[in-house]
Amino acid sequence: MIEIAGTSPAMTPRKAMPRTIIAITDSPFPSLDPAKKALARLDPEYRMAKSPSPEDILFVARDADAILVTYAKLPGDLLRQLKHCKAIGRFGLGVDNIDLHATKELGIAVNYVPDYCLREVSDHAMALLLALARKVAFSNKLVQSGRWEVPPIVPLRRLEGQVLGLIGFGNIPRTLAPKAKAFGLHVLTHDPYVSQEVLAAAGVEGVSFDELLGRSDFISVHAPLLPATRGLMNASAFAKMKHRAFLINTARGPLVDEAALVAALDSGHLGGAALDVVATEPLAKDSPLLGRDNVILTPHTAFYSVEALEELQTNALATWRACCQARRRFIRSQLKSPSWPD
């Protein structure tokens, strides 16, 4: 051990522990205070990208230990340029904006929040279903234009006894099912990855995709966006749906072939649609989905509530923080400073 003149070995300075660097690619939140509070023990250095472009992300993330991402794309060619990243935390339900093959190859842990906004999205889907069934948006438009009339609204059908088909039976549709049943709807689902025991416990009937299309008065899409599910609701699927049935999508826009949807609406085969997501957001100002009395559009707000955003920031970082702490312990062991505080 080399001693500094006038000091004892016990007073020999130790190497400084580098601060954890966290790069933030993008943020829709009014404040990141809940996330920062959850990470306070790490005492990290935060670097916020100016924009979600690859160049701006790399500028702040190239030397970062971890990344926080919401909507920004993290493709493999970008991830391979990161020098120290060992953890990615996504503020959201899915990870389709992250190249998981690359993260596995690079040994980067990816964390997301599978139980995020279950209440909000299931509530929103149910609200859209009710609005379609009772023609709420169209009725409001009539009254706002000075027309207090019933004939343009008819016919309306009683919800009780009608059939809701859920495409996918993950956490959100499992939360939606009892809400729909409370209105007297019979609930079907198609999900090849869910056991009959789970369906029986939920009181939901499992059927084939084609049977769901043919029996449902309302179809609510909840499938993940994968190569196999992109454009799942296409012209063939719409042709198999009941005449005047309704489509609801609060999952991912590209699950629906919008040109085929427009054609099915134009032909009168579908009774209407309610979409919280579209293939390209924001929706183009000249989209043929606009200006239709039987189409309800909301600007990707199904996820939102004050409480959901607060929970998202804190819950997203629980496992993610453990990855960062593990990296700190590794660095600490390399610096040979066993008394360094957590």
Secondary structure, 3 states (H helix, E strand, C coil): CCCCCCCCHHHCCCCCCCCCEEEECCCCCCCCHHHHHHCHHHCCEEEECCCCCHHHHHHHHCCCCEEEECCCCECHHHHCCCCCCCEEEECCCCCCCECHHHHHHHCCEEECCCCCCHHHHHHHHHHHHHHHHCCHHHHHHHHHCCCCCCHHHCCCCCCCCCEEEEECCCHHHHHHHHHHHHCCCEEEEECCCCCHHHHHHHCCEECCHHHHHHHCCEEEECCCCCCCCCCCECHHHHHHCCCCEEEEECCCHHHECHHHHHHHHHHCCEEEEEECCCCCCCCCCCCCCCCCCCEEECCCCCCCCHHHHHHHHHHHHHHHHHHHHHHHHHHHHHHCCCCCCC
